[in-house]
């Protein structure tokens, strides 16, 4: 496999992952972003934990979809993350996700 073939494969895999995300995002209540991963989840519990003079975050999620092009099964029953880095949790609106016309993938 040459470098162009590998680039095409990776680009196609990322596009397929984005299409999957677009198709399932309406089934989830939260978008969660950590320094390592991006998740969709229906239940999220974020707790700050003190550790001496420092602190970390403990993040527990249930009914989860993981943005990871290399995972065979992106749907996970539960995920637990411990991190010293930022965690972003957003509640999605009730409206269905849609792409702006100029970003349509069906062109």
N, C-alpha and C positions, 0 to 999 in steps of 0.2 A: 504494500500500500504506500503510495507516494504522499508527500506533504499536502498536495491539493486535495487528494481523496480524503485524507484525515480531516482537513479543514471543512470539507463538504459534509462529512459524516457528523462532526461536532455541531455544525450549523443546523443541519436537519434535526438532530437530536434536541437541540435547544428550542427550535421552532415547534417540534412536536410537544415538548414539555409546556411551552407557553400556550399552545392550543388546548392541552389538557387542563391547564390552570383556568383558562377562559371558560371552558365548559363546566367546571365544577365549582368555581368560586362562589356562586349563588347558593350553594349548599352549606356554607360556613358562616359563622357569626363574627370571627376575629381573624385579623391578619397579624402575625407576630414575626418580628425580625430580630435576630441576634447577630453577633459578629460572624457566626459560622453558617447559619441557615435561615431560610424563610419558610414560614409555616402558615397554613390555614387551620383553624381549630374552632370547635363549637363550645369548648369550656377552657378557660384560662385562669390560672391562679398564680399571681406574681407576688413573691414575698421578699422583702429585704432581710438579710441575715447578717447580724453583727459578728465580726471575727476579730476580737481584740480591738486594735485601733483602726481597723479596716472593715469593710463590709462586702458582701456579694449578693447576687440575686439567685433565688431558687424559683424556677419557672416550671409549673406542672400544667400539661395540656392533655385533653381527652378528645377523642374523635378528630384525628389530625391527618392532614395531607402535607407531605414534606416536599419542598422544591429541591429536587436532587436528580439530575439527569442520569446518574449512574445507579440509582436504586431500581430494583426490579418491581418492588411494590411500594408505592408512595403513600398508601393509606395505612395509618398506624393507629392502634387502639389508644395508646398513651405515650407521652414523651415527657421526660424530665431533664431539665437543663440547669446546670450550676455555672454561673459566670460572674466575673468581675467587670465585664464590659457592659455597655449599654444594651437595654432591651426595649424595643418599641412594640407596643400593643395598640392596635386600632380596631375599633368596632365598626364593622361594615354597615352601610345603610341597607334598608330593606329592598331597595330597588335592585333589579338584576344588573349585573356587570355587562357593559357593552363597550366596544372599541369605537373611538371617533372614526368617521368615514375615511379620513386620510390615512389611518393606520390599519385598515382592513387587510387581513391576511389572505383573503380570497381573490386578490387581484392576479 
